[in-house]
Amino acid sequence: MKYALYTGCVAKGAGRENLVATYLACEKLGIELVEMTDAACCGAGVINEDNPMVADIMNARTFSLAEAQGLDIMNICTTCQGVHRKAQRKLDGKPEHMARVNDELERDTGRRYKGEVKVKHFYEVLLNDYGLARLKEKVVKPLTGLKLGAFYGCYATRPPEVNDLANPDDPDELEKLIEVLGATPVRYDERLKCCGFPIAMVNKKNSMQLGGNAIVSAKEAGADAMVTPCPLCHLNLDAYQPDIESRVGRKLNMPILHIPQLVAMALGVSKDAVRLQTHIVRPTGLLAS
Amino acid sequence: MASRKVTMRIQRFDPAVDKQPHDQDFEIELPAGITILKALNKVRAEKDPTLALRYSCGSAICGSCAMKVNGHARLACKTQVSDCTIDGVMSVAPIGNLKILRDLVVDMDPFLDSLNKAKPYLEAGNGSVPEHERTQRPEEFLQIDPSTTCILCAACYSDCNVLAVDENFFGPATLAKAHRFIFDSRDVDTPNRMRAVSAKTGVWDCTHCGECSTRCPTETKPLERIEEIRVKAMADGFHGNAGARHALGFRETVGKRGILDENYLPARSMGFLNLPGLLSLVPIGLRMMLRGKNPPLIPHKIDKLDEVKKTFARFEELRK
């Protein structure tokens, strides 16, 4: 199995541990990755609100780069994943628009997007391409006893037309993944809500309250830690957790893990190697080495 | 087709006797192809006539019967029981973010009042009564076609993540209503309308969570309308707020490096002259630095950057 790895910006910046863990997990699984070092930012839905044409050209360029390699794209960020899927839907569904975007793209780069590439998140690769049964066979260090609350992130479930979840209103894909890794999934009310990250700079009070509601909900349902496929959710819930604690007026101490970290650890990679120590809320004592 | 037994788990609340809402299960035989609205009326007819709900047209036009089905807002008259029954059970509760009056009936006043923030009427100028109707070309109407389809059901208001933590937020329906007049070719008050939605609690306070468009039973799709307002705000120079500065920061750093500069972006969003805003970034910056989690001081650049720069530069020229 081989994919074009689209890292996204955060994995090259404030969430490098997500990228490190992805490589370690994929090495254990025999999944070959070719990093798309020439792909630009997906725009995170923001460039789309400044100039939708530029956003579409950038994403069509990314797709064309993967097509040139003959590989499908693997994302490790649900925001990138959601933005890519929305862009693909817009391009593939409107041939006239696609032709215009391709003309603009070709003018600057000589490339064209053909509409052939598939875009998948790491967890979708595991669920749909690799297979959970096969993954289970590779688990050498099951995360037994660990109670984990999956936090999906908005783009993983909405809009429902651009994700592959069987039931986006009440998904269980991440819970199934958690179970295969030996941990116990914890369902909680806020697991499909917004973490608040997109408005951290615009309205910090609301952003922290949204993050707080999510963590409190997971904690009250008995989760030892939360795990998310979105590094932006990770940033808001982990890096801002001291601010969130001030906002909700209680100590939370909730570790926020990336999916690839969890997978890598269950496959025998040490918690130091997946850089749990770089998290603001360290999962100390949660996962014995 | 055969009927089947379904457990309808309905949230009940009678302010005269209940302190908190509670669920009540009704086991009922329902024919195939029945809507939730019809099923609820069957419960009233056969099980409990005191069950309170609001409905009128039964045809997804009046917007009266929005309620939460299995936790998400939907129109009861437009939703099949068979699509929502899980292991023979479905839950029905009142829509969210509004005070419950009784059972499935909520106080709609805060929702309806919030629409006034959008000044929901045409400002055609002159103040005089025109001699003939104010006309629009079809392509002009197409711009507001989606936002005119809103039926004020409040499904978006119910599931909006931001309204759940801040009742002062304009909310998706109000922003869609603002869109309806901002993009109306006959309206003359666009700059004031843009100023209003660009202020705090307006268009930039939305998190993009997507609940509004996912729950909307019409073509209004508030998130898409919010995005169109933001595009206009950027194009028309309404940049004096953190949301617009954030978008400018994306344009600047991605256009320069192909990838975000996560050190530059927060400061750009706050505003370089906004000292309290900049100082508010210091604790998280230090916290991340101490853990080695801070973005690299020399930010990353993508390969083949010239391709991306060319596109951004060309569109920057067009903008001028």
HADDOCK unambig.tbl for C-alpha pairs under 7 A between the chains (distance, minus, plus):
assign (segid A and resid 9 and name CA) (segid B and resid 259 and name CA) 5.88 0.50 0.50
assign (segid A and resid 9 and name CA) (segid B and resid 260 and name CA) 5.88 0.50 0.50
assign (segid A and resid 13 and name CA) (segid B and resid 262 and name CA) 6.73 0.50 0.50
assign (segid A and resid 13 and name CA) (segid B and resid 295 and name CA) 4.14 0.50 0.50
assign (segid A and resid 13 and name CA) (segid B and resid 296 and name CA) 6.22 0.50 0.50
assign (segid A and resid 14 and name CA) (segid B and resid 293 and name CA) 5.42 0.50 0.50
assign (segid A and resid 14 and name CA) (segid B and resid 294 and name CA) 5.26 0.50 0.50
assign (segid A and resid 14 and name CA) (segid B and resid 295 and name CA) 4.63 0.50 0.50
assign (segid A and resid 15 and name CA) (segid B and resid 293 and name CA) 6.86 0.50 0.50
assign (segid A and resid 37 and name CA) (segid B and resid 302 and name CA) 5.76 0.50 0.50
assign (segid A and resid 37 and name CA) (segid B and resid 303 and name CA) 5.74 0.50 0.50
assign (segid A and resid 38 and name CA) (segid B and resid 302 and name CA) 5.05 0.50 0.50
assign (segid A and resid 38 and name CA) (segid B and resid 303 and name CA) 4.22 0.50 0.50
assign (segid A and resid 38 and name CA) (segid B and resid 304 and name CA) 5.64 0.50 0.50
assign (segid A and resid 39 and name CA) (segid B and resid 302 and name CA) 6.64 0.50 0.50
assign (segid A and resid 40 and name CA) (segid B and resid 258 and name CA) 4.70 0.50 0.50
assign (segid A and resid 40 and name CA) (segid B and resid 259 and name CA) 5.69 0.50 0.50
assign (segid A and resid 40 and name CA) (segid B and resid 302 and name CA) 6.70 0.50 0.50
assign (segid A and resid 41 and name CA) (segid B and resid 254 and name CA) 6.68 0.50 0.50
assign (segid A and resid 41 and name CA) (segid B and resid 258 and name CA) 6.09 0.50 0.50
assign (segid A and resid 41 and name CA) (segid B and resid 259 and name CA) 4.92 0.50 0.50
assign (segid A and resid 41 and name CA) (segid B and resid 260 and name CA) 6.85 0.50 0.50
assign (segid A and resid 46 and name CA) (segid B and resid 247 and name CA) 5.78 0.50 0.50
assign (segid A and resid 47 and name CA) (segid B and resid 247 and name CA) 6.48 0.50 0.50
assign (segid A and resid 47 and name CA) (segid B and resid 250 and name CA) 6.48 0.50 0.50
assign (segid A and resid 47 and name CA) (segid B and resid 251 and name CA) 6.57 0.50 0.50
assign (segid A and resid 49 and name CA) (segid B and resid 227 and name CA) 5.73 0.50 0.50
assign (segid A and resid 49 and name CA) (segid B and resid 230 and name CA) 5.74 0.50 0.50
assign (segid A and resid 49 and name CA) (segid B and resid 231 and name CA) 4.77 0.50 0.50
assign (segid A and resid 50 and name CA) (segid B and resid 231 and name CA) 5.20 0.50 0.50
assign (segid A and resid 50 and name CA) (segid B and resid 234 and name CA) 5.79 0.50 0.50
assign (segid A and resid 50 and name CA) (segid B and resid 247 and name CA) 6.30 0.50 0.50
assign (segid A and resid 51 and name CA) (segid B and resid 231 and name CA) 6.71 0.50 0.50
assign (segid A and resid 108 and name CA) (segid B and resid 307 and name CA) 6.00 0.50 0.50
assign (segid A and resid 108 and name CA) (segid B and resid 310 and name CA) 6.17 0.50 0.50
assign (segid A and resid 108 and name CA) (segid B and resid 311 and name CA) 6.19 0.50 0.50
assign (segid A and resid 109 and name CA) (segid B and resid 307 and name CA) 5.53 0.50 0.50
assign (segid A and resid 154 and name CA) (segid B and resid 209 and name CA) 5.31 0.50 0.50
assign (segid A and resid 158 and name CA) (segid B and resid 210 and name CA) 5.73 0.50 0.50
assign (segid A and resid 158 and name CA) (segid B and resid 214 and name CA) 6.80 0.50 0.50
assign (segid A and resid 159 and name CA) (segid B and resid 210 and name CA) 6.29 0.50 0.50
assign (segid A and resid 159 and name CA) (segid B and resid 214 and name CA) 5.91 0.50 0.50
assign (segid A and resid 193 and name CA) (segid B and resid 161 and name CA) 6.94 0.50 0.50
assign (segid A and resid 194 and name CA) (segid B and resid 161 and name CA) 6.61 0.50 0.50
assign (segid A and resid 194 and name CA) (segid B and resid 209 and name CA) 5.76 0.50 0.50
assign (segid A and resid 196 and name CA) (segid B and resid 207 and name CA) 6.58 0.50 0.50
assign (segid A and resid 198 and name CA) (segid B and resid 207 and name CA) 5.28 0.50 0.50
assign (segid A and resid 199 and name CA) (segid B and resid 205 and name CA) 6.32 0.50 0.50
assign (segid A and resid 199 and name CA) (segid B and resid 207 and name CA) 5.87 0.50 0.50
assign (segid A and resid 201 and name CA) (segid B and resid 242 and name CA) 6.49 0.50 0.50
assign (segid A and resid 201 and name CA) (segid B and resid 266 and name CA) 6.90 0.50 0.50
assign (segid A and resid 201 and name CA) (segid B and resid 269 and name CA) 6.46 0.50 0.50
assign (segid A and resid 201 and name CA) (segid B and resid 270 and name CA) 6.62 0.50 0.50
assign (segid A and resid 202 and name CA) (segid B and resid 205 and name CA) 6.48 0.50 0.50
assign (segid A and resid 202 and name CA) (segid B and resid 242 and name CA) 5.24 0.50 0.50
assign (segid A and resid 202 and name CA) (segid B and resid 243 and name CA) 5.74 0.50 0.50
assign (segid A and resid 203 and name CA) (segid B and resid 205 and name CA) 6.56 0.50 0.50
assign (segid A and resid 206 and name CA) (segid B and resid 165 and name CA) 6.29 0.50 0.50
assign (segid A and resid 206 and name CA) (segid B and resid 166 and name CA) 6.83 0.50 0.50
assign (segid A and resid 209 and name CA) (segid B and resid 165 and name CA) 6.69 0.50 0.50
assign (segid A and resid 210 and name CA) (segid B and resid 165 and name CA) 6.98 0.50 0.50
assign (segid A and resid 239 and name CA) (segid B and resid 284 and name CA) 6.89 0.50 0.50
assign (segid A and resid 240 and name CA) (segid B and resid 284 and name CA) 6.89 0.50 0.50
assign (segid A and resid 278 and name CA) (segid B and resid 291 and name CA) 4.93 0.50 0.50
assign (segid A and resid 278 and name CA) (segid B and resid 292 and name CA) 6.18 0.50 0.50
assign (segid A and resid 278 and name CA) (segid B and resid 293 and name CA) 5.93 0.50 0.50
assign (segid A and resid 279 and name CA) (segid B and resid 291 and name CA) 6.91 0.50 0.50
assign (segid A and resid 280 and name CA) (segid B and resid 291 and name CA) 6.92 0.50 0.50
